[in-house]
């Protein structure tokens, strides 16, 4: 929850909210602590980018995780100069 400090000034309220805590627990169990730390770490940047999902709470991260991963992959593809070929 402390990692959301740079994303949401109300992050301290997440400690009291069991929904927010449970979301983090599930994501750590499913994806691992390191991966979750990495994803939360890029939120300040992605939240300002056009077409990126805006994620400001653990609950939103859990619900929009797939959208965030797809967005990151698209951005990586653009930066690497890859083009997607339609079949």
Backbone as a ProteinNet text record, in pm:
[ID]
protein_1_A
[PRIMARY]
XXXXXXXXXXXXXXXXXXXXXXXXXXXXXXXXXXXXXXXXXXXXXXXXXXXXXXXXXXXXXXXXXXXXXXXXXXXXXXXXXXXXXXX
[TERTIARY]
84.1	0	87.5	197.4	290	339.1	344.9	390.8	295.1	172.2	75	90.2	187	209.9	228.3	302.2	328.4	214.8	114.9	5.8	-121.8	-147.3	-272.6	-245.4	-269.8	-242.6	-327.6	-432.2	-517.9	-479.1	-358.5	-316.3	-326.2	-313.5	-319.3	-455.5	-559.6	-693.1	-704.6	-614.6	-619.6	-593	-515	-485.2	-613.2	-706.6	-831.6	-931.7	-913.4	-1010.1	-971.7	-1052.3	-1020.1	-1022.3	-1106	-1110.3	-976.3	-920.2	-791.5	-680	-678.1	-576.3	-590	-712.7	-735	-692.3	-714.8	-671.5	-520.3	-447.8	-301.9	-257.3	-320.1	-284.2	-302.9	-416.5	-442.7	-340.4	-309	-213.9	-73.3	-31.9	99.7	103.1	-2.6	-8.9	-6.6	-79.9	-93.3	28.4	83.5	186.4	324.2	330.6	457.6	482	553.9	580	662.4	765.9	853.9	779.6	698.4	622.1	523.8	459.8	364	432.9	549.2	625.8	663	703.3	739.6	619	504.2	384.4	339	339.2	299.1	398	524.2	628	612.4	549.6	532.7	401.3	314.5	184.6	194.4	287.1	293.2	315.7	390.9	416.2	296.5	248.3	139.9	11.2	-12.7	-135.5	-142.5	-30.2	-29	-30.1	-22.9	-13.6	-152.3	-163.8	-289.8	-322.1	-447.5	-502.5	-463.9	-384	-347.7	-458.2	-478.9	-577.4	-526.1	-613	-575.3	-601.4	-495.5	-501.8	-446.4	-531.4	-490.7	-510.4	-562.4	-586.1	-552	-527.5	-505.2	-624.2	-745.7	-864.7	-864.6	-837.3	-833.3	-720.8	-608.1	-497.7	-539.5	-606.3	-650	-749.3	-843.8	-946.8	-894.1	-792.8	-742.7	-604.6	-561.5	-428.5	-407.3	-504.7	-493.5	-479.5	-559.1	-551.3	-413.7	-360.4	-229.6	-120.8	-125.7	-24.5	-28.8	-148.3	-161.7	-107.1	-139.1	-89.6	62.9	122.8	268.5	330.5	273.6	325.7	315.2	204.7	190.3	296.5	321.1	421.9	561.1	588.9	718.9	733.9	627.3	632	659.8	596.1	618.3	763.8	815.5	952.1	1055.7	1020.5	1113.4	1094.6	998	976.9	909.5	848.4	778.6	645.7	607.6	477.3	398.1	271.9	185.3	128.3	143.7	94.4	-38.8	-140.3	-271.8	-267.3	-324.8	-328	-461.5
-119.7	0	124.5	117.3	231	271.5	176.5	206.1	299.1	309.9	397.9	544.5	570.6	705.6	809	774.7	867.4	872.5	789.1	779.6	843.5	822.5	869	928.5	1057.8	1118.9	1061.4	991.1	928.9	784.2	746.1	606.2	551.2	636.3	587	526.9	569.4	514.2	369.5	327.1	190.2	88.6	126	34.1	-9.3	84.1	55.4	-20.9	-14.8	-72.5	-217.6	-311.1	-453.1	-491.1	-426.1	-455.8	-424	-308.4	-268	-363.8	-397.9	-490	-628	-677.2	-809.1	-814.2	-705.5	-700	-717	-646.1	-658.2	-799	-858.7	-994.7	-1093.3	-1081.5	-1172	-1152.1	-1026.5	-1000.1	-1046.2	-1030.2	-1079.8	-1231.1	-1297.2	-1443.3	-1490	-1421.8	-1461.6	-1425.3	-1305.1	-1252.7	-1235.4	-1242.3	-1225.5	-1081.5	-1067.3	-935.2	-847.1	-903.4	-825	-768.4	-851.5	-807.1	-696.8	-712.4	-613.5	-480.6	-487.3	-365.5	-295.3	-372.5	-316.4	-246.8	-312	-253.4	-126.5	-129	-10.2	103.2	68.3	167.9	244.3	182.6	252.5	329.5	313.2	382	534.7	599.1	744.8	789.4	711.4	744.7	708.1	584.5	541.4	618.4	659.6	734.6	867.4	916.8	1044.2	1025.3	902.7	875.6	859.4	907.8	893.8	746.5	713.2	580.3	474.6	511.5	416.1	411.1	294.5	288.5	368.8	447.7	526.4	441.1	417.7	328.4	402.4	419	495.4	420.5	298.3	219.1	72.3	-4.8	-148.1	-216.9	-176.1	-234.4	-209.5	-84.8	-52.7	-127	-145.2	-219.7	-363.5	-424.8	-562.9	-572.2	-480.3	-485.2	-448	-360.8	-313.2	-369.5	-471.8	-527.2	-573.9	-642.3	-687.7	-571.8	-466.6	-347.9	-282.4	-276.1	-214.8	-294.9	-425.8	-510.4	-496.3	-494.6	-476.7	-340.1	-235.6	-102.2	-98.8	-157.8	-159.8	-232.8	-346.1	-422.2	-342.5	-271.2	-187.5	-78	-16	89.6	33.6	-84.5	-149.2	-180.1	-228	-259	-134.1	-23.1	103.2	147	138.2	186.5	97.4	-27.6	-120.4	-117.4	-42.1	-31.8	-151.8	-234.2	-351.1	-310.4	-378.3	-356.9	-486.5	-472.6	-589.3	-613.8	-733.4	-769.3	-840.8	-789.8	-854.6	-977.8	-1083.7	-1208.2	-1222
0	0	0	68.5	75.2	-64.7	-156	-292.5	-367.7	-322.2	-386.5	-341.9	-257	-203.6	-314.6	-419.5	-530.1	-632.4	-615	-711.3	-658	-529.3	-470.8	-331.6	-315.1	-185	-71.3	-102.5	-0.6	26.6	-9.9	1.1	143	244.4	383	416.5	348.4	374.6	326.6	239.6	188.5	299.2	399.3	510.1	580.6	596.9	667.7	581.1	451	357.7	326.4	373.9	352.4	205.3	126.6	-17.5	-81.3	-49.5	-106.2	-61.3	66.3	117.2	54	42.9	-16.5	-162.7	-235.9	-375.7	-384.9	-300.2	-300.7	-264	-165.5	-125	-239.8	-308.4	-421.6	-533.3	-563.3	-671.8	-636.9	-511.5	-469.3	-482.7	-439.4	-448.1	-593.9	-679.3	-819.6	-904.9	-884.5	-975.2	-911.3	-780.6	-711.3	-670.1	-561.2	-503.7	-598	-658.3	-745.3	-866.1	-928.9	-1045.7	-1007	-893	-845.8	-814.6	-751.6	-722.6	-852.5	-951.5	-1082.4	-1146.8	-1145	-1206.1	-1135.1	-1003.6	-928.1	-953.5	-970.2	-995.1	-1125.2	-1224.9	-1352.7	-1360.9	-1262.8	-1267.8	-1275	-1203	-1217.2	-1361.8	-1436.7	-1577.4	-1665.1	-1652.5	-1741.8	-1716	-1592.4	-1561.8	-1636	-1682.9	-1755.7	-1907.2	-1952.8	-2096.8	-2158.7	-2281	-2354.4	-2375.4	-2359.4	-2383.9	-2280.4	-2181.7	-2076.6	-1972.3	-1911.8	-1803.3	-1683.7	-1625.2	-1507.7	-1383.7	-1309.1	-1193.3	-1072.4	-970.9	-852.7	-721.4	-728.1	-607	-634.9	-530.4	-550.5	-619.8	-583.1	-646.3	-796.8	-836.6	-979.6	-1049.7	-981	-1041.1	-1068.2	-972.6	-992.2	-1107.9	-1113.8	-1217.4	-1355.8	-1361.1	-1489.8	-1524.2	-1453.9	-1474.3	-1618	-1672.7	-1810.9	-1907.3	-1888.1	-1973.8	-1963	-1841.5	-1821.3	-1891	-1879.2	-1943	-2093.7	-2150.5	-2295.7	-2336.9	-2262.3	-2293.3	-2290.5	-2187.8	-2176	-2294.2	-2331.7	-2445.8	-2575.6	-2594.1	-2713.8	-2716.9	-2602.3	-2594.9	-2621.9	-2570.2	-2596.4	-2744.8	-2806.5	-2949	-3031.2	-2994.3	-3064.7	-3051.5	-2931.4	-2908.2	-2974.6	-2997.9	-3064.2	-3215.3	-3262.6	-3406.1	-3469.1	-3387.1	-3440.3	-3500.4	-3603.6	-3662.8	-3653.7	-3619.6	-3612.6	-3750.9	-3797.2	-3930.6	-3916.2	-3983.8	-3981.5	-4070.4	-4021.1	-4100.4	-4168
[MASK]
+++++++++++++++++++++++++++++++++++++++++++++++++++++++++++++++++++++++++++++++++++++++

